[in-house]
Amino acid sequence: MIRPVLQYPDPRLARKAEPISAITPAIKELAADMLETMYARDGIGLAAPQVGEAIRMVVMDVSGPEKREDPRILVNPVLTLSGEEVDSEEGCLSVLDYRSTVCRKELVHVEALDIDGKPFAFDADGLLAICVQHECDHLE
């Protein structure tokens, strides 16, 4: 189900997201809805607070928006940033028709749970590193 995406300055976007204590059927449904919503809006990332849920979950697929080959669901992500700082021109589904240059780290190590509650980790650079940092900013 496609969900409405909150638009800035909606105060719900400023709430700190809470950790997810259990992967329930409702959490799995939310993740599927978030992917569908992100794809419908030609996005490459979406955080739960953007759809009004103040929980620590993000979805991403940087193979898009043309392709949809690498959907990722991160529950309770923790980032370790490293490398040089890079400027990134970014847009946001919660701030339509606006792009801004943001300073990000070039490398990120991600630890999270998958949608089945299993821990996993990966290292990212390039667009994936930028996207995961952007989406995790929404959790804070």
Secondary structure as GFF3:
##gff-version 3
##sequence-region A 1 140
A	DSSP	three_ten_helix	11	14	.	.	.	ID=ss1
A	DSSP	alpha_helix	25	40	.	.	.	ID=ss2
A	DSSP	beta_strand	45	47	.	.	.	ID=ss3
A	DSSP	three_ten_helix	48	51	.	.	.	ID=ss4
A	DSSP	beta_strand	57	60	.	.	.	ID=ss5
A	DSSP	beta_strand	72	92	.	.	.	ID=ss6
A	DSSP	beta_strand	95	113	.	.	.	ID=ss7
A	DSSP	beta_strand	119	125	.	.	.	ID=ss8
A	DSSP	alpha_helix	126	137	.	.	.	ID=ss9
###
